[in-house]
Amino acid sequence: MDPEDGIDACRLKSPDALFSELMRECRHNAPGARLSAKLRSALENRLCPMGRRQLVSRTQEGCAPLFVAARRGNAELVEYLVHVCGAELEQRGVYSAGDAAHLATPLWVAAVEGRMDVLKAGADVDARSDSGSTPARSACFMTHEAVVRYLAAQGADLAAANHSGGTCLINAVQSARLCAFLLAQGVPVDARDAQLKTALHYAIQVRHTGARWHDR
């Protein structure tokens, strides 16, 4: 469907209508797609820079437009929201997956989802979620090796633990390649979590049971 279809320019006059349409396109546009021309025109011609910044800082269901675009991996929208609308890179949103929910930054959610293009927006690579987990640690849980390598190259702290003491290495035990990379970076092999378990304990558990723990 053409993104212009069904968009009434008159309907985009109020800030509420603009925000509603912006969120709709952020949630449903295909990765790589731009905002519709009518929406871009309304944002750029009817709002001053401060007005655009205020609009994109609004949230729907706990998430601002930038958080939604980052989770979907739409680098085109992320760039537009940051550079044209002045979206705050560190504004946190709600990330829900199954029964778990986390409050985290757009970069954190991009790392968890494996969205490499979005990671290059320039945000804080060590910004922690509400559970104290860094983007790199959470990417390790998902075994997104390319993401972890990129974050490491940007200076991410690969030894940082979350509030429960869980480390990147503990989260990476499902992947021998990822563990080897982390060890080559000098992460402590004997770090213990709140249960006094090391990565070796969890590696044995995974090897014998195939279990994974839900601790992003």
SEGU-398462 format. One record per atom (N, C-alpha, C, CB): x, y, z. Coordinates in steps of 0.1 Angstrom, whole numbers, plus 5000, padded with zeros to 4 digits. Glycine has a CB too. Layout:
residues N
XYZ ...
This chain:
residues 216
500849885000 500050005000 500950125000 499050005012 500650224992 501350354991 501150425004 500850434980 502350465011 502150535024 501350665023 503550565029 501150715011 500450845010 498950815010 500750914997 498550685007 497150655006 496450675020 496950505002 495350735020 494550755032 494950865041 494550625039 496050935037 496451045046 495851175041 498051055046 495051235049 494351355046 495251475052 492851365052 495751565044 496651665049 495951755060 497051755037 494651775058 493951855068 493851785082 492451875063 493951655081 493851575094 495151585102 493651425091 496251635095 497551645102 497851785108 498651605092 496751865109 496951995114 497252005129 495752085111 496651925137 496851935152 498051845156 495551885159 498751885167 499851805172 499451665175 500451875184 498251645181 497751515184 497651425172 496451515191 497151485161 497051405148 498351375142 496151485138 499251475143 500651455138 501351335146 501451585139 501151345159 501851235167 501251095164 501751265182 499951095163 499250965160 499750905147 497750985160 499850995136 500250945123 501750905124 500051055113 502550985131 503950945132 504150815138 504651055140 503450785149 503550655156 503050545147 502750655169 501950575140 501450465131 502450425120 500150515124 503150535114 504150495104 505350435110 504550625097 505750475122 506950415129 506650265131 507250495141 505450235135 505150095139 504950015126 503850095147 504450065115 504049985104 504849995091 502650015101 505650105090 506450115078 507550005077 507150255078 507849965065 508849855064 510249915067 508849805049 511149835072 512449875075 513049945062 513349765080 513650055063 514250125052 513250225046 514650035042 511950225049 511050315043 511050455050 509550255044 510850555043 510850685048 509450715053 511250795038 509250825061 507950875064 507250925052 508050985075 505950925051 505250975040 505551125038 503750955041 505551165025 505851305022 504951405029 505751325007 503651365030 502751455037 503051475051 501251405035 503451365058 503851375072 505151455074 503951235078 506151425065 507351505066 507151655064 508351455056 506251685054 505951825052 505251895063 505051835039 504351815070 503651875081 504551895093 502451785086 505451805095 506451815106 507351925104 507251685108 507851945092 508952035089 508352185087 509751995077 507152195082 506652325078 505652385088 505952315065 505052295096 504052345106 504652355120 502852255106 505752295123 506352295136 507752355136 506452155142 508052435146 509352485147 510252375153 509452615156 511652395153 512452285158 512052245172 513952335158 511752335181 511352295194 510052215194 511252425203 509152265186 507852195184 508052045180 506952265175 508952025170 509251895166 509851805177 510151895153 510751865184 511451795195 510451755206 512551885201 509551845209 508551815219 507551705214 507651945222 507251715201 506351615196 506951475196 505951645181 508151455192 508851325192 509251275205 510051325183 509051355216 509351315229 508151255236 509951425238 506951265229 505751215235 505751065233 504551265227 504950995242 505050845242 503650795240 505650795255 503650675235 502350595233 502650455238 501850595218 501950405248 502150275254 503650265259 501950165244 504150375264 505450375271 506550395261 505650255278 506350415248 507450425239 507250555230 507450305229 508450625228 508450735219 508750685205 509550835223 508550765195 508750725181 510150665178 508550835171 511150725184 512550675182 512750535187 513550775188 512150505199 512250375204 511650275195 511650365218 510450305190 509750215181 510550195168 508350275178 511050295162 511850285150 513150205152 512150425144 513750225164 514950145167 514650005168 515650205180 513549965175 513249825177 512949765164 512049815186 512349835155 512049775141 513149775132 510849845135 514249845136 515449845128 515349935116 515749705123 514550045117 514350135105 515350245107 512950185105 516550225101 517650325103 517250465096 518950275097 516550455085 516050575078 515250665088 515250545066 514250605095 513450675104 514250725116 512250595109 515150645121 515950685132 516750805129 516950565137 517350805117 518150925113 517351045112 518850895100 516151035106 515251145105 514751205118 513951105096 514351115127 513951155140 515051225148 513351035148 516251175147 517351235155 517751365149 518551135155 518051365135 518651485129 517651595125 519451435117 516451555121 515451655117 514551695128 514651605105 514151595137 513251625147 513851645161 512251515148 515151615162 515851645175 515451545186 515551775180 515151425182 514751315192 515851295201 514351185185 515551275214 516551245225 517051095224 515951275238 518251085221 518850945219 518750855232 520350955216 518650915243 518650835256 517250825262 519650895266 516250875255 514850865261 514450715261 513850945252 514050675273 513750525275 512350495271 514050495290 512250365268 510950315264 510750175270 510750305249 509550125269 509249995275 509449885264 507749995280 510249795267 510549675259 509849555265 512049655257 508849505258 508149385263 508449265254 506649405264 508749155261 509049025254 508548915262 510549005250 507448855258 506848755266 506248805279 507848635269 506648745290 506248795303 507148905309 506148685313 508248935302 509249025308 509049165301 510648975305 509349265309 509349405304 510549475310 507949475308 511149555302 512349635306 512149785302 513649575300 512749865309 512750015306 514150035301 512350105318 514350075289 515650085283 515750195272 516149955278 516950215267 517150315256 516950255243 518550375257 516750345232 516650295219 517850205214 516450405209 519050245218 520250165215 520150025221 521550235218 519750025234 519649895240 518649805233 519149915255 517549855229 516549765222 517049735208 515149845221 517749825202 518349785189 519349675190 519049915182 520149675201 521149575203 520449435206 522049605215 519449435214 518649315217 518049255204 517649345227 517549345195 516949295183 517949275172 515949405179 519249305174 520249275164 520149375152 520049135159 519749495155 519649595145 520949675143 518449695148 521849625135 523149685134 523149825128 523949595125 522349855118 522249985112 521850095122 521349985100 520950055131 520450155141 521550185151 519150105147 522450095154 523450115164 524350225161 524249985166 524350275149 525350375145 524850515147 525750355131 523750525155 523150665157 523950745166 521750645162 524850695174 525750765183 525350775197 525850905177 524450685202 524050695216 525050635225 522650625217 524750645238 525650585249 525650435248 525150635263 526850375245 526850225243 526750145256 528150195236 526850215267 526750145280 525550185288 527950175289 524550255282 523350295289 522550165293 522450375279 522350155306 521750035312 520250035312 522250015326 519649915312 518249905313 517849915328 517749765308 516549905332 516249915346 516749805354 514649925346 517149695347 517649575355 519249585356 517249445348 519749695350 521149715351 521949655340 521749665364 521249605330 521949535319 522349635308 521049425313 523649625303 524149705292 523649655279 525649715293 523649735268 523349675255 524149555251 523549785245 525449555254 526349445251 525949315258 527749475254 525649335271 525249215279 523949155274 525049255294 522949245271 521749185266 521849135252 520649305266 522749185243 523049135230 523648995232 523849225222 524448975242 525048845244 524048735247 526048855256 522948775255 521848685258 521248635245 520848745266 521148725235 520548685222 521548635212 519848815216 522848615217 523948575209 524048645195 523748425206 523948775196 524148865185 525648905184 523248995185 526448815179 527848835179 528348955172 528548715173 527748985161 528149105153 527849235161 527449105139 526749235168 526349345176 527349365188 524949335182 527749255194 528649265205 530049315201 528749125212 530449265189 531749305184 531749455180 532049225171 530649505175 530549645171 530549725184 529249675163 529749685194 529749765206 531149765213 528649715216 531849655213 533149645218 534049745211 533749505218 533949755198 534849845190 534549985194 534649815176 533250015199 532950155203 533250175217 531450175200 533950085224 534350105238 533350055248 534550245240 532449975245 531449925255 532249845266 530449835248 531649845278 532249775289 531749635289 531849845303 532549535285 532149405284 532149325297 533049325274 532749395307 532749325321 531649365330 534149355327 530849465325 529749515334 528649415337 529149635327 528249405349 527249315354 525949385356 527649235366 524849315355 523549375359 523349365374 522449305351 522149405378 521849415392 521949275399 520449475395 521849165391 521949035397 523348975396 520848945390 524249055391 525549005390 525848935377 525948915401 524848925368 525048855355 525948935346 523748825349 526848865339 527848935330 527548895316 529248895334 528348965307 528248925293 528648785291 529249025285 529748735298 530148605296 529148495300 531548575303 528548525312 527448435316 526348435306 526948485330 525948545301 524848545291 525248485278 524448695289 526548475275 526948425262 527248275261 528148495258 526948195272 527448055272 526747975262 527148005286 525648015255 525047945244 525947945232 523647995241 526948035231 527748045219 529248035222 527448185212 529847935218 531247915220 532048025213 531747785215 531648065201 532348175194 532348305202 531748195180 531148335207 530948465214 531748455227 529448485217 531748345234 532548335246 534048355243 532348195253 534548295232 535948305228 536248455226 536248215216 535348525219 535648665217 535748745230 534448725208 534748715239 534748795251 536048765259 533548755260 536448635260 537648605267 538848665261 537848445267 538848675248 539948745241 540048895244 539848725226 538848945248 538849095252 539249105267 537449145250 539448995274 539949005288 538849015298 540749125289 537648975295 536648975306 536948875316 535148945300 536648895329 536948805340 536148675338 536648865353 536848565338 536248435336 535548375349 537248335331 536048425360 535548375373 534548465380 536648345382 533948565373 533048655379 531748575383 532648775369 531248605395 530048535400 528848625401 530348475414 527748565398 526448645399 525848635413 525448595389 524648675415 524048685429 523848545434 522748755428 523848435426 523648305430 525048235432 522848225420 526148315431 527448265433 527848175422 527648205446 527248185410 527548095399 528448175389 526348045392 529448105383 530248165372 529648125359 531748115374 530248175348 529848135335 530047985333 530648205324 531047925339 531247775338 530047705343 532547735345 529447745354 528347675360 527147675349 527847745373 526947795343 525847805334 526147725321 525547945330 527447725317 527747645305 527547505307 529247675301 527847445318 527547305321 526047285321 528147265335 525247375327 523847365327 523247365313 523247475335 523747445305 523247455291 523647325283 523847575284 524847275286 525247155279 524447035282 526747135282 524047025295 523346905299 521846915298 523746875314 521247035298 519847045298 519247125286 519347115311 520147205280 519747295269 518947415274 518847215260 518947435287 518147545294 518747675290 518047525309 517847775290 518147915289 517447985300 517847975275 518048095305 517348165316 516948295311 518348185329 515848345316 515248475311 515748595318 513648465311 516948635314 517548745322 518248845312 518548695332 517448915304 518149005295 518749125303 517049065285 
